[in-house]
Amino acid sequence: MRELLAKDLSQTPVLVIYLDGIQFDRHHVLCALGADSQGYKHVLGLAPGASENSTVVKELLEDLVRRGLDPKTRRLFVIDGTKALRAGIEAVFGADHPVQRCRNHKIRNVLAHLPEDQHEQTKAAMRAAFQLDWKTGQTKLEQLAGWLERGGWSSAAARLREGLEEMFTLNRLGLPASLGRCLCTTNVLDSSHAGLREKTRRVSRWQGQDMALRWAAGALLATAKKFRRIMGYQQLWMLQAHLEQKSDQQKEIAMPRKTG
């Protein structure tokens, strides 16, 4: 665990950062996983606490910067959608990094506020909207939120509207669907979490947060030995080109013009 939490990240070419939490009994651990331009995954860090805890989020992100992750290099963040994660990214890395909120988390959050007989229809409508261009897709989901509200499910409508623009970040970037499948959700981390649960399933008594963190670190590093490249990695150059182009434009704006 000490080796993982002290790892130098200055030479790790991270293009995408996934952030999500996992729970062991009563104990939460926030995980950060990176993907480079070739699609290889890298365990970046862990922090004791939940993704809803703004202090935990900020401390984890600040630790990544302290260990060499340059906050000025633009990256795509893929998050589970909590306000604390979004605020932490902006506070530590700045407001210019694109953020994609996990669509699977969004669907689950909306369905949790609906009766079961409304689940399939709502899920199908949301998934269909995600396949459209960003303007049309957002409009369709706004219409869906209005329909839910009129039906008496205002809490589901509110969940749907929260962070709606960042559900379509990938659509705005114009990335191919083959790449979008691994960038529109935190499934990359969720599959790692499945490995964590498998390796810790025999633990019947968790003796505090430190134990949860140690087991999470050990299990995640063991799982990392079997990591495969993310789906659609062949098209990651398109994301990289977009991020670098925006950075170059900002540098040009920041540079003072020479006068004759």
Secondary structure, DSSP 8 states (H G I E B T S, - for coil): -HHHHT---TT--EEEEEEEEEEETTEEEEEEEEEETTS-EEEEEEEES-TT-HHHHHHHHHHHHHTT--TTS--EEEE---HHHHHHHHHHH-TTS-EEE-HHHHHHHHHTTS-GGGHHHHHHHHHHHHTS-HHHHHHHHHHHHHHHHHTT-HHHHHHHHTTGGGGSHHHHHT--HHHHHHHSSSHHHHHHHHHHHHHHTT-----SHHHHHHHHHHHHHHHHTT----TTGGGHHHHHHHHHHHHHHHHHHHS-----
